Amino acid sequence: MKLHLKNIALLSAVLGASLACAGSVRTQPASPAPDNGTFDVEQLFAGTCGFCHSSGGRAAGKGPQLMNSPRDDDFLRDRIKNGKEGAMPGFAGAFTDEQIDQMVKYIRALKPREG
């Protein structure tokens, strides 16, 4: 019985520590993407945006198709930075203005994939 109680106490301590760590991670702001010339917009888009904007933004998914978007650059910048409640998170804390500008340029340069 003593061994059982010790195991329960140990598991409770581990669970408590895990929850404390998870809570602190959740409340930390997003870290900015590196601004050292290695910012790969296409790779970033595939990993961050591709879940909702299919085929690298070329097709609709959970989010709209971005290729040939009728929205102006200011709208796209604002949506990337601030998101849309209930639809898209904002990335102002994760990326610099220059990186967001690169994302807008990427969206504007999208062309259908060959093949």
C-alpha positions as CSV (number, residue, x, y, z in Angstrom):
1,M,0.0,0.0,0.0
2,K,2.9,2.4,0.8
3,L,4.4,1.7,-2.6
4,H,1.1,2.5,-4.3
5,L,0.7,5.8,-2.4
6,K,4.3,6.7,-3.3
7,N,3.6,6.0,-7.0
8,I,0.4,8.2,-6.8
9,A,2.4,11.0,-5.2
10,L,5.1,10.7,-7.8
11,L,2.7,10.7,-10.7
12,S,0.9,13.7,-9.2
13,A,4.1,15.6,-8.9
14,V,5.1,14.8,-12.5
15,L,1.7,15.8,-13.8
16,G,1.7,19.0,-11.8
17,A,5.2,19.9,-13.2
18,S,4.1,19.1,-16.7
19,L,1.0,21.2,-16.5
20,A,3.0,24.1,-15.0
21,C,5.5,23.9,-17.9
22,A,2.7,23.7,-20.5
23,G,1.0,26.7,-19.0
24,S,4.1,28.8,-19.2
25,V,4.8,27.8,-22.8
26,R,1.3,28.7,-23.8
27,T,1.5,32.2,-22.4
28,Q,4.8,33.1,-24.0
29,P,4.6,35.3,-27.1
30,A,5.6,33.9,-30.4
31,S,9.3,34.1,-31.2
32,P,10.1,36.2,-34.2
33,A,11.3,34.3,-37.3
34,P,15.1,34.6,-37.9
35,D,16.0,37.7,-39.8
36,N,19.4,36.5,-40.9
37,G,18.8,36.2,-44.7
38,T,17.6,32.6,-44.3
39,F,13.9,33.4,-44.4
40,D,12.4,31.0,-46.9
41,V,9.0,32.3,-47.7
42,E,7.8,29.3,-49.7
43,Q,8.9,26.9,-46.9
44,L,7.4,29.1,-44.3
45,F,4.1,29.3,-46.2
46,A,4.0,25.5,-46.7
47,G,4.6,24.9,-43.0
48,T,2.5,27.7,-41.4
49,C,-0.1,28.7,-43.9
50,G,-0.4,25.6,-46.1
51,F,-2.8,23.8,-43.7
52,C,-5.6,26.3,-44.7
53,H,-4.3,27.7,-48.0
54,S,-3.8,24.6,-50.1
55,S,-1.2,24.0,-52.8
56,G,1.0,26.8,-51.4
57,G,-1.9,29.3,-51.7
58,R,-2.8,28.3,-55.2
59,A,-6.1,26.6,-54.2
60,A,-8.8,27.0,-51.6
61,G,-8.7,24.8,-48.5
62,K,-10.0,25.7,-45.1
63,G,-8.9,29.2,-46.1
64,P,-9.4,31.0,-49.5
65,Q,-7.2,30.6,-52.5
66,L,-4.6,33.4,-52.5
67,M,-3.3,33.2,-56.0
68,N,-4.9,36.0,-58.0
69,S,-6.4,37.5,-54.9
70,P,-8.6,40.5,-55.6
71,R,-7.5,42.0,-52.2
72,D,-4.9,44.8,-52.2
73,D,-1.5,44.5,-50.5
74,D,-2.6,46.5,-47.5
75,F,-5.5,44.1,-46.8
76,L,-3.2,41.1,-47.1
77,R,-0.6,42.7,-44.8
78,D,-3.2,43.5,-42.2
79,R,-4.8,40.0,-42.4
80,I,-1.4,38.3,-42.0
81,K,-0.5,40.6,-39.0
82,N,-3.8,40.7,-37.2
83,G,-5.7,37.7,-38.5
84,K,-9.5,37.3,-38.6
85,E,-11.3,36.3,-35.4
86,G,-12.6,32.7,-35.7
87,A,-10.9,32.2,-39.0
88,M,-7.2,33.0,-39.0
89,P,-4.6,33.7,-36.3
90,G,-2.5,36.9,-36.5
91,F,1.2,36.7,-36.9
92,A,2.4,40.2,-35.9
93,G,4.4,38.8,-33.0
94,A,6.0,36.1,-35.1
95,F,7.2,38.0,-38.1
96,T,8.7,41.4,-38.8
97,D,7.1,43.9,-41.2
98,E,9.7,43.1,-43.8
99,Q,9.0,39.3,-43.5
100,I,5.3,40.0,-43.9
101,D,6.0,42.1,-47.0
102,Q,7.9,39.1,-48.4
103,M,4.9,37.0,-47.8
104,V,2.7,39.4,-49.7
105,K,5.2,39.4,-52.6
106,Y,5.1,35.6,-52.5
107,I,1.3,35.6,-52.7
108,R,1.4,38.1,-55.6
109,A,3.9,35.9,-57.5
110,L,1.9,32.7,-57.2
111,K,1.3,31.0,-60.6
112,P,-0.4,27.7,-61.3
113,R,1.9,24.7,-61.0
114,E,2.9,23.0,-64.2
115,G,1.9,19.3,-64.5
